[in-house]
Amino acid sequence: MKFVDEAEIRVEAGDGGNGVIGFRREKYVPRGGPDGGDGGDGGSVFLMADENLNTLIDYRFERFHRAERGQNGQGSNCTGRGGADLTLSVPVGTRATDDDTGEVLGDLTRHGQKLKVAQGGFHGLGNARFKSSTNRAPRQKTNGTPGEIRNLKLELMLLADVGLLGMPNAGKSTFIRSVSAAKPKVADYPFTTLVPNLGVVRQDSQRSFVVADIPGLIEGAADGAGLGIRFLKHLERCRILLHIVDLLPADQSDPAENAKAIVQELEKYSPKLASKPRWLVFNKVDLLLEEETEELCKQIVEELEWEGPVYQISAFQRLGLDPLCHEIMNFIETLPVEAEVEDEEDEVEFKWDTYHRNTIEAHDDLDDDLDDDDWDEDDYDVEVEYRK
């Protein structure tokens, strides 16, 4: 299945049903009174994270989604049925953004997590709501409000513990093939990897971590060169980054300059991402003599003014991979457990929220006795007597 990590859709919540004007007309009940019922609330639109999905491709072909409208009210104080909510399933790791305002509505990072993205319309009020001691046969009613309409941008950001960073052909895909069961395409030309790949590295039956391999970066990626920085967002949720440095580039470029270019592009994209724990991993040490490897690694470390962990590996020959994976596992276990994303997310303000509150408050002030449904009291109305 084709990997799609971005999609734009339009969601429309259902309109609220209208209230009605009705009066109780029944034998032996001369003072029936108003009995027009309220309409039903319109259905809302939700996104729900589903761990069984791994792409947004379905939303590339089906862009318009509408929830059900609420039914109108009826006489005899019958309230209209509320519209059914619409729930759209998306992969875990999806971020929803309002495409018109740029507001981030929320991130779906857990299986089963739900996010309301469009509020259903509020129901209209029937004339029974307007009864009072001075308005005993009201002919007022309100219509339901329109449902919320949003243009959404959905972005899938992979959930992984370790992210691989480096130039094209640095050996990232070979690395993930060697340490996991993932089988990304490997070839001797740049940009062999065109979409992100995930691999699970198992240390034993109880301990494992997930590695994300993204397409390579080149100098100027922040300005759109190569594949640009489109895939860097997949590293935002990684807990540690491995900067893979090719010690013997096929284009005879300087490894130190390549390493510095990656760091610069990372900082241009996101200072927050650049501040994540990052380890320097020198690859293809099997192609150089031991003395040459040590000298070149020392030179790169000095030019980068690097003070973090440094490792030397050969992903193809599997040299140094076991100690590296062991250290990664130990490091991840020492990190604090990430909270279950129950942070106080900014509450999404929907278009009709203020209307709902004001409408309810206004009609609550109409009469302090709105709950009095006894329309047969003697003081309800003036009795008119007709005489010949």
N, C-alpha and C positions, 0 to 999 in steps of 0.2 A: 504493500500500500504506500502511496506517495506521502511523504512527510510534509505537512503544511503546518506552520507555526503561527500564522497570522490570518485573520479573517475579519471582514467587516459585515455586520448584519444590522437589520432594522427590527426593533421589537416594539410592538404596540399592545398596551394593556387594554382590557375591555372597558367600554363605557359603562357608567352606572345606569341602571334602569330608572325610568321616570316614575314619579309619584302620580297618583290619580285622584280625581275628584269623585267622590261617591257618597251616597246617603243611604242610611238603613231604611228600607221600605218593607215592612213586614206587618202582617195582620195583627191587630191588637197591640201594636207598638206605635202609637200615634206620634210620639216624639223620638223617632229613631236616631236622629243626629248624624253627623258626618262619620263615614267609615271607609274613606279612601286609604288604601294601604301604601306603604313605601315601596320603592323599587328595590332591586337587588344590587349589591355592589358588583362592579366589574372585576373580572379575573386579573390577577397580577402576573408578571413574567419573572421567573426565577432561573438562575443558572445553578447547576449542581455538578460537583466534581465526581467523576467516575473513573476509578482506577483501571477499568477495562478498556479505556480509550487512550490513544497515544498520538492523535493527530486531529486537526481542525478541518480536515478536508471536506466533511459533510456540509460545513457552513460556507464553503466556496460556491456551492451550487444551489443552496437553499438559503436565501438571505432575508426573507421576510417572514416574521413570526408574529402571530396575533393571538391574544388570549380571548376568552369568550365574554360576550357582553352580558350584563345583568338584565334580568327580565323586568318588565314594568310591573308595578303594583296592581292590585285588583280591589274590587269592593269587598265588603265584609271584613275589612281590616286585614286582608291577605297581602303579605309581603312577597314581592317578586323573588324568584330564585336567584341566588348569586352566581355570577359567571365562574366557570372552572378556571383555576390557575393553570398557567402553561409553564412546564419545567423543561429546560433545555440541558441536556447532558454535555459536559465538556471534559477534557482530560484534566487530571490533577496537575496543578501548576499553572493554570490559566489565570491571566489577569484581564479584568474588564475595565475599559476606559470609555468615557463618553466622548465620542469622536467630534462633537460640536464644541464642547467646552474644554476638553482635555482633562477633565476631572477623573481621577482613578476611583472607580466605584468599589473595587476590592480585589483580593487575591484568593483563589481557591486552592489551598495547599493540602487539604485532607479529603480522603474519600468520604463522600456523603455530605460534604459541606455545601450549604446553599447560600445564595446571594440574590436578594431582590434587586432587579435592575429596572423595573417599570411598575409603578403603582397603579392598580386598577381604579377606575372612576368611582366616586362616592355616590351612593344611591340618592335618588330624588325623594322628597318627602310628600306623603299624601296629605289630603286636606284635614284628616283627623288630627294631624300634628298641630294645626292652627286653631283648634277650638279654645275658646276662653269664655269668660262670663260676659264679655261684651261682643264677642263674635261667635254666635252659636250655630251659624250655618255657613262656615267659611267656604269660599270658593277659590282659595289659594292653594297652589301646590308648586313644587319645584321639580325641575328636570335633573336627571343624573348628570354628573360632570364627565367630561371626556377622559378616557384613560391616558396615562402617560405614554409618550412616544419618544424613543431614544434611538439614535444611531450609535451603535457600539463597535469598538475595536477590540477584538479578542486577540491576546498574545499568549502563546504557550511558552513557558520558561521551564526547562527541564529541572527536575529535582535530583541532584546528585551530591555526593560528599566531596568528590575530587573533580576538578576541571583541568583539562589539558590546554596549554597555551603555547603557541609557537608559530614559526614561519611555515609556509607550505613545504612539504617534504622533509620536515624536521624529524619525522618518525613517530608522530602521535598515534596514527592508526596502527602502526606496527606494535607500538607499546600496548594499546588496548587489546589487540589480538593475542599478544603474548601472555597477558596477565588475566584474561577473562575468556569466556566462551563467545564473545562478540566477534563477528567476522566482517569488519568494514573492508571496503575495497582498498587495495594497496598497489601502487604502481610508481614508476620512476619519472613521473611528470607532476608539475605543481597542480594544486587544487584537485587532487584525486577525490578528496572528501568534499562533498557538496552539501551534505546535511549532517546535523549532529548525530552521534552514535552514543549509546549507553552500554556499559559493560559492568557486570557484577564480579568483584574480586573476592573470593572466599579464602579466608585464612584457615578456618576450620568449620565444623558443622554449626557453630554458634556465632561466629564472627565474620562479618563481611562488610564491604563498602562498595558504593557505586561510583564509577568513573564516567565522565562525560567528555567526549572527543568532539571538538568543533572544527569547522574549516579553518585553514591557516590564515594568519594575518600578514600583511605586508606594509611597508612604509607608506603612509598616506591613507591608510584604511579609514581613519576617522573622517577623511574628506571624500570617501567613496571609492578609493582605489581597490582593485581586486574584488572580493566579495563584500567589501566595506566592513562595517561593524555590526551587521544585521544579527549575527549569531552570538555576539558577546553577551547579550542578555541572558543566554542560557547558563552563564557562569555566575550570575548574580546570587543564586541561592546555594552555590558550592561553599563548602566550609574551608577548603584549602585549594590553592592553585599550584599546578606543577608547570613551571616554565621550561619546556623542552628546547634545548639548544643543540643545533646540528654542528658538530665540530668540523665536519668536512662537507660544506655545501656543494651541491652539484654545479652551481653557477660560479664557483670560485669566489664568492663574496666573503667579506670579513665576518666571522662568527660574532665577534664583539659588537660590531655595528648592528648586526641583525638583532642581537639581544637588546641593545639599547633602543632600537626602533620599536620593538614590541612593548617595552616599558612605557615609552612615550605615547604610543597609541592607546595603551590601557589607561593612562592618566588623562588623556584627552577625552576618552569616552566617559569615564566615571571615576572620580577620586575615591569614592567609597569602594568600588571594586578593586582599585589599585592598592588599597590599604588592607585587603584581605591577606591572611597568611599565605606566603608564596615561597616555594622552594625552587632552587635552580637545579635542573637535571641535565647533565651533559650526555648526549647520545652519540652512538657510533664510535665508541672508544676502541672497538675492535679493528678499525681502519687505520689507526695510528700506533706508533711505538709508544711504550709506556712513558718514556721521557718526554716525547712530544705532547702527549696527552696532558701530563702534569703541567708543562710549561704553558700550553695554550689555555688550560683551565684557569691557571693563576692569572694570566694576562686578562682574561675576560672578567674575572672576579674583581680585579683592581680597577678596570675601566668602568665597571658598573658600580664600584664602591659598595659591593655586596657584603652584607653581614649576616645573611640568613643561612640556612642549611644548604649544602652543596652535595650532589651525588653524581657518580659516573656510572653509566650503564651502556649496554648494547641491547636494544630492544629485539633486534633480529637474532642475536646469539643467546638472548636471555641472560646476559651477564649483569649481575648486580640487581636484578629485579626482585628477588625474594627479600633481601634486606630492606630495600626501599619500601616494598608493600608492607612489610612488618612494621617499619617505622611510621608509615602513614596510618596503619590501624591503631597503633599505640597513641599517636597524636590525636586522632579523632575521638578516641575513648576518653582522653583527658579534657576535651572541650566540654563546656557546660551543655547540658541537654537543652535543645532549643524549645522554647515555650510553644504551647499548642496554638499559637497565633490567635489568642483571644484578646489581643491588644484592643484598647479602646479605639476602634476604627472610627473615623469621622462618619457620623450618621449622614446618610444620603438624604438630601432635601428634595422631595418630589414636588412637582408643580402645584398639585392641588392640596398639599398638606395644610396650608394656611386656610384655604377655603373650608376644608372639613372642620377645623377647629372653630372658625368664626360662625359657620352655619349652625353648629350644635349649640354654641353659646348663645347665639341670637334667639334661637327658638326655645331654649331653656328659660330665657328671660320673658318670653311672651306670657307665660302663665305658670304660676307656682303649682298648679293643680292639674298638670298634664296627664297624670296617671289616673284621674277620676273618669272611669268609663261608665258610670251609672247615669244613663240618660233618661231615667224615668222619675227622677226626683221632681217634686212639685214645684220647686223654685227654678227649674231648668229654663222654662220659657213662658212667655205670656200666652195664656190660652185665649183664643179668639172664638167668640160665640156668634153664630149667624142667626138672625131672626127675620122672619117674614114681616 
